[in-house]
Amino acid sequence: MDPQKMSYEAGQAQGQVQAQTEEKANNLMDMASNAAQSAKETMQEAGQQVMATAQGAADAVKNATGMNKN
């Protein structure tokens, strides 16, 4: 095989490997981004539940002590 052709084919192979590596890196970045978004949404929901529970507890105390003005 002539050296010029070997060099060309080696360059082609290197380009393919680099493209595959970049694609895998992009996929990993997408997965990490999706995981971060999911965690954010989960934490927001948990925060809302805590706030609702605290409000319910505060209302229960107000009702029990006659301080509820409703």
Backbone as CSV, one residue per row, in Angstrom:
resi,resn,N_x,N_y,N_z,CA_x,CA_y,CA_z,C_x,C_y,C_z
1,MET,0.854,-1.166,0.000,0.000,0.000,0.000,0.903,1.233,0.000
2,ASP,0.506,2.209,-0.761,1.388,3.374,-0.863,1.211,4.292,0.352
3,PRO,2.292,4.937,0.776,2.288,5.732,2.013,1.258,6.869,2.013
4,GLN,1.015,7.442,0.842,0.055,8.546,0.760,-1.359,8.030,1.068
5,LYS,-1.699,6.881,0.517,-3.015,6.288,0.766,-3.149,5.886,2.234
6,MET,-2.079,5.319,2.799,-2.100,4.933,4.214,-2.310,6.167,5.099
7,SER,-1.650,7.248,4.756,-1.778,8.478,5.520,-3.204,9.015,5.429
8,TYR,-3.761,8.963,4.216,-5.140,9.422,4.010,-6.117,8.604,4.847
9,GLU,-5.972,7.275,4.795,-6.873,6.400,5.535,-6.714,6.566,7.042
10,ALA,-5.498,6.811,7.497,-5.276,7.067,8.927,-5.972,8.359,9.343
11,GLY,-5.901,9.361,8.492,-6.596,10.625,8.764,-8.102,10.446,8.805
12,GLN,-8.615,9.638,7.891,-10.048,9.341,7.872,-10.473,8.651,9.163
13,ALA,-9.708,7.666,9.580,-10.018,6.923,10.803,-9.973,7.851,12.009
14,GLN,-8.977,8.719,12.048,-8.858,9.656,13.167,-10.064,10.588,13.197
15,GLY,-10.495,11.060,12.034,-11.669,11.936,11.958,-12.918,11.236,12.447
16,GLN,-13.069,9.967,12.086,-14.242,9.211,12.531,-14.231,9.019,14.042
17,VAL,-13.073,8.695,14.583,-12.966,8.503,16.037,-13.265,9.809,16.761
18,GLN,-12.758,10.909,16.234,-12.995,12.205,16.868,-14.485,12.555,16.823
19,ALA,-15.140,12.307,15.697,-16.569,12.590,15.580,-17.371,11.735,16.563
20,GLN,-17.010,10.471,16.691,-17.704,9.592,17.630,-17.479,10.045,19.067
21,THR,-16.264,10.462,19.366,-15.951,10.933,20.716,-16.754,12.187,21.043
22,GLU,-16.828,13.109,20.084,-17.600,14.336,20.300,-19.083,14.028,20.484
23,GLU,-19.601,13.089,19.709,-21.002,12.715,19.834,-21.284,12.113,21.216
24,LYS,-20.392,11.255,21.677,-20.568,10.648,23.000,-20.470,11.710,24.092
25,ALA,-19.549,12.642,23.938,-19.423,13.727,24.928,-20.685,14.585,24.942
26,ASN,-21.214,14.875,23.766,-22.449,15.655,23.694,-23.615,14.910,24.335
27,ASN,-23.678,13.602,24.100,-24.738,12.797,24.715,-24.620,12.816,26.238
28,LEU,-23.391,12.715,26.741,-23.187,12.763,28.191,-23.583,14.116,28.761
29,MET,-23.253,15.169,28.040,-23.630,16.520,28.492,-25.155,16.669,28.514
30,ASP,-25.821,16.138,27.502,-27.283,16.186,27.466,-27.878,15.412,28.639
31,MET,-27.312,14.233,28.914,-27.810,13.432,30.029,-27.607,14.159,31.357
32,ALA,-26.460,14.792,31.516,-26.187,15.530,32.754,-27.132,16.707,32.885
33,SER,-27.391,17.393,31.792,-28.310,18.529,31.807,-29.724,18.077,32.172
34,ASN,-30.146,16.966,31.595,-31.484,16.436,31.904,-31.583,16.028,33.371
35,ALA,-30.530,15.425,33.890,-30.528,15.021,35.297,-30.587,16.242,36.207
36,ALA,-29.855,17.282,35.848,-29.867,18.509,36.654,-31.245,19.153,36.626
37,GLN,-31.882,19.186,35.465,-33.225,19.771,35.353,-34.219,18.959,36.174
38,SER,-34.115,17.653,36.113,-35.006,16.791,36.878,-34.818,17.020,38.378
39,ALA,-33.567,17.131,38.809,-33.285,17.381,40.229,-33.846,18.725,40.657
40,LYS,-33.712,19.718,39.800,-34.246,21.054,40.103,-35.761,20.996,40.287
41,GLU,-36.432,20.319,39.358,-37.892,20.213,39.440,-38.314,19.446,40.686
42,THR,-37.590,18.394,41.005,-37.904,17.605,42.196,-37.751,18.449,43.458
43,MET,-36.689,19.236,43.515,-36.461,20.089,44.687,-37.527,21.180,44.789
44,GLN,-37.948,21.730,43.651,-39.003,22.739,43.673,-40.309,22.141,44.198
45,GLU,-40.629,20.936,43.741,-41.845,20.266,44.207,-41.759,19.975,45.703
46,ALA,-40.603,19.519,46.149,-40.418,19.226,47.570,-40.568,20.507,48.393
47,GLY,-40.011,21.596,47.904,-40.133,22.876,48.597,-41.581,23.323,48.702
48,GLN,-42.334,23.129,47.634,-43.754,23.492,47.657,-44.519,22.629,48.662
49,GLN,-44.181,21.357,48.727,-44.838,20.469,49.689,-44.510,20.875,51.119
50,VAL,-43.259,21.246,51.362,-42.870,21.684,52.703,-43.626,22.959,53.074
51,MET,-43.713,23.888,52.127,-44.435,25.135,52.401,-45.908,24.866,52.694
52,ALA,-46.522,23.976,51.926,-47.933,23.649,52.143,-48.126,22.983,53.502
53,THR,-47.219,22.100,53.872,-47.295,21.427,55.167,-47.140,22.434,56.302
54,ALA,-46.193,23.346,56.153,-45.987,24.377,57.183,-47.207,25.274,57.301
55,GLN,-47.803,25.631,56.171,-49.005,26.475,56.211,-50.143,25.729,56.891
56,GLY,-50.271,24.443,56.581,-51.308,23.640,57.227,-51.089,23.556,58.729
57,ALA,-49.843,23.398,59.135,-49.537,23.338,60.569,-49.840,24.672,61.233
58,ALA,-49.485,25.763,60.580,-49.764,27.090,61.143,-51.267,27.313,61.279
59,ASP,-52.023,26.902,60.273,-53.484,27.042,60.333,-54.068,26.185,61.450
60,ALA,-53.524,24.983,61.635,-54.013,24.104,62.704,-53.771,24.736,64.069
61,VAL,-52.613,25.340,64.253,-52.315,26.003,65.527,-53.254,27.184,65.733
62,LYS,-53.472,27.962,64.675,-54.385,29.108,64.780,-55.796,28.642,65.147
63,ASN,-56.239,27.569,64.502,-57.577,27.046,64.796,-57.650,26.537,66.236
64,ALA,-56.613,25.849,66.673,-56.605,25.278,68.018,-56.572,26.364,69.095
65,THR,-55.946,27.481,68.781,-55.825,28.546,69.782,-56.870,29.635,69.599
66,GLY,-57.728,29.478,68.594,-58.772,30.474,68.357,-58.247,31.743,67.700
67,MET,-57.064,31.676,67.126,-56.483,32.864,66.496,-56.816,32.967,65.010
68,ASN,-57.499,31.977,64.456,-57.839,32.003,63.035,-59.001,32.962,62.830
69,LYS,-58.835,33.940,61.975,-59.836,34.987,61.781,-60.756,34.704,60.607
70,ASN,-60.845,33.457,60.188,-61.741,33.129,59.069,-63.143,32.951,59.541
